[in-house]
Amino acid sequence: MTTIKVAGRGIFSLMIAGFLTVGVLSLAEAREYGDIYMDSTRDSMAKADVGAVIFPHWFHRIRYKCKVCHEKIFVMRKGANNITMADIMEGKACGTCHNGQIAWEPLECKKCHSAELTPAASNTADAGKQSGDR
């Protein structure tokens, strides 16, 4: 019996490790439902050689109520929020929380700028994906 329990635990541990690995890879490599693609400042992004921003809306939503961000920080209307790195670094927009005290500081570009800048004409909303501010 002990051998079966150890084997069972080993298989269970292997399954959990596999699920965690797949989960981490999918978060890093793919847009999830509800993620918002943002490239409204695409010219400055291209000049700075960074990608477009993928905002993981549901990642934030499962941790905070809507009113934490809406309407005091962000207006809930496409195109209504002109978010710039200058604003973020001044503690506005994303920088309200991403200030090194509440959440990590915006010092590693690829944490947010993780998507390719796609041609402007092809940035229409896809099924399961939301286009963000442009």
Steps between C-alpha positions, in 0.01 A plus 500: 500500500776745582649451155168583335462818706852615411441422134164677514656805660780495244255490211285768663806723554606447139151594379498818713846598372381447143189714549704777660756493219231516232324781689817707527586446134151595385507822703837596357434411137134558420230755546224378724133588471446851632858614441520842343746577219615862530702681236360855498852640529638261239733759346680561829497125572668430168751777562580355845522151343237349729193298417135578552352462847288203596294600803384188687160633604372181666825452691428838662123447523523183707709692754317835511147630468422707190468821701868485598594608146175615338412794471757676721809376313366368168190592303315191375480607138724390217748772409420717802827433686817645354758302698864604464816386673547856629162478674576156641836614637324802659263267686203544267306233308673162558755677718232561762564145622815402310718718720719247681281508809165354392629314194832470316652813351482547121873448450503182289348590164410145394274444800240716324634552148474130418318498165619569150395831353270379226416711196238758598247373244492151656432608859129429489338307783523125454263248653616442855733800492426863571678782327602770740560868470642611167 
